[in-house]
């Protein structure tokens, strides 16, 4: 979420390219309401949940989130009940960019927005979760509001965002800052109803291991992986850079997750990080054409 760039920079051809790239990316991720959301998040006065410079702001404000987001979706898909809810209610195939926009808006408000807007956003998501329920293909019932399922979604996201930042982030995090990120993310997850949540990196790793017996590459999970990796909803011009980001996301998955999804190829584990690093730096360069207005705390 950013403010308009200095018009004087537009005279420079390189800056014009950067501005167009940044604007196109923001329009795709932010959606039609992006400018209004951006202004509300960054220009509304009032206290925030997290102060400037905090670990969660560093992680969620970095271009590495694009890689982390793809990794999180792949990892989350391995829980049959969570995947059943996504397949049955999220519309990820019919409106994938809409789903991305909603996720980006949630992260923007809860990370950078005012306390009031952040809580309103959480309350709306909780209301949606209360309505999402059904039965998985294996007959088991699921509820999106189930604290155990919410916990899986949370730990998969936090682990993915942190892994992507540690590999591709512009500002490296110390071990203490990594723990700070996990703890700060837990405060948001708890407000959504997830419990119990890890507050250190060590506990985050243990939490993921605890879910291993429940995880499975179901037909729905493999279908979601194929959609994300082989038939993504992007234009021809975006297909190559998206594929490079996705390759980096696959490379960051745990070995067991890659194997379960049938993606344990040498090429993805060796060239993927290099490719994703190049695209992440390109996104960061383009996004610098517009910078967020300073929060008024």
PELINWO-V327036 format. One record per pair of residues at least 6 apart in sequence whose ideal C-beta (glycine too) atoms are under 7 Angstrom apart, sorted by the first residue. I is the first residue (numbers start at 1). J is the second residue. Records with the same first field share a line. If there is no record, write none. Layout:
I=J  J
This chain:
1=37  38  41  42  108  292
2=26  38  290  291  292
3=290  291  292  293
4=290
5=19  289  290
9=15
10=16  19
15=289
18=285  286  288  289
19=289
21=286
22=286  287  289  290
25=283  286  287
26=34  290
27=34
28=97
29=100  101  104
30=37  38  101  104
31=101
37=105  108
40=117
41=108  109  112  113
42=112  292  293  295
43=293  296
44=114  117
45=296
46=114  115  116
47=114  115  297
48=112  113  114  115  295  297
49=110  115  118  187
50=56  57  111  184
52=295
54=184
55=173  177  180  181  184
56=111  181  184  185
57=111  112
58=171  173
59=161  162  165  181
60=107  111
62=165  169  170
63=280  283  284  287
64=164  165  168  169  280
65=161  164
66=245  280  283
67=164  168  245  248  249  252  276  280
68=160  161  163  164  165
70=228  245  246  249
71=160  163  164  249  252  253
72=156  157  160  161
73=228
74=225  228  249  253  261
75=156  160  253  257
76=82  153  156
77=83  221  224  225
78=215  216  217  221  257  260
79=152  211  214  215
80=136  138  216  218
81=136  140  142  149
82=149  152  153
83=218  220  221  224
84=134  136  137  142  220
85=132  134  142  144
86=92
87=220
88=134
89=132
90=99
91=99
92=99
93=227
96=233
97=233
106=121  125
109=117  118  121
110=118  121  122  188
112=295
122=191  192
125=192
126=192  193
129=144  145
130=145
132=144
133=142  143  144
134=142
135=141
136=142
142=149
145=193
147=193  194  195
150=192  193  194
151=194  195  197
152=211
154=189  194  197
155=198  204  207  208
158=182  185  204
159=204  208
162=178  181
163=252
164=252
165=173
166=173
167=252  273
168=276  277  280
170=284
173=181
178=201
179=200  201
182=198  199  200  201  204
183=199
186=197  198  199
189=197
190=197
198=204  207
217=260  261
222=261
225=261
228=246
229=246
232=242
234=242
241=279
244=275  276  278  279
245=276  279
247=268  271  272  275  276
248=272  273  275  276  277
250=258  263  268  272
251=268  269  272  273
258=264
